[in-house]
Amino acid sequence: MEQHLIDRRMEQMRGEGVKFETNAHVGGNVAVEDVRREFDAILLAGGAEQPRDLNVPGRELKGIHFAMEFLPQQNRVCEGDTVADQILVGGKRVIIIGGGDTGADCLGTSHRQGARSVTQFELLPKPPEARSPLTPWPLWPMQLRVESSHEEGGTRDWSVNTVKFTGDEHGNVKQLHAVRVSPEMEALPGTEFTLEADLVLLAMGFTGPVKNGMMEQLGVGLDARGNVASDANYMSSVRGVFAAGDMRRGQSLVVWAIAEGRNAAEGIDRYLRG
């Protein structure tokens, strides 16, 4: 979303009485106990930011990064900030692992930074170009999506499973080793291949909210998927602490975040009114 639209909405919210505290990492530089002491109700709406990792040999090599280590840095630079030790891909052979929206963002940003080449791998089979009859409306359509960043270039490939990474004598990633897989995720014999890489971006989705820090210190209960468990009023297992959006339901769509924010506000209002 364009920054001026966000700025406009924030100014509206300030006018309505919302106070924004920036550089405030609750559970980090802001103590959870202080927040609990100062406020009568807390809403956890921090999203599902725990990235899915790729536990294969060579993962520790330099030059392998989570997408959300790479993308926010460029956003800050675009706003005029200086980022120390920024991850840059100019002139490099980039491999993106993950075919979703985050992977597409990595692709577009790599183009902007002048990558030598960009290859995007997806573990699942290539979707059909037209809507599959297996996902009729109102189900989410299973079909190939082409974002604007895909139209700018790069190579997309499907049904590829990364087996390991190898590097040079300095510990930098240099090669990705992979194998093609069947729709049942079984390796296909004889399809092993190796691709040169100077930088790898992991964009394989998210596994839920970050547990260490705020959530652990609050002691909120979790559901079977590792999200914050809550009751019908969106209150967690800790009295006065509520949850909404991806932090409560897992990675989802912005329309769900909007709806849950409103529902949680009603729940908090009922709680405060007794």
Order of alpha helices (4+ residues) and beta strands (2+ residues): alpha-alpha-beta-beta-alpha-beta-alpha-beta-alpha-beta-beta-beta-beta-beta-alpha-beta-alpha-alpha
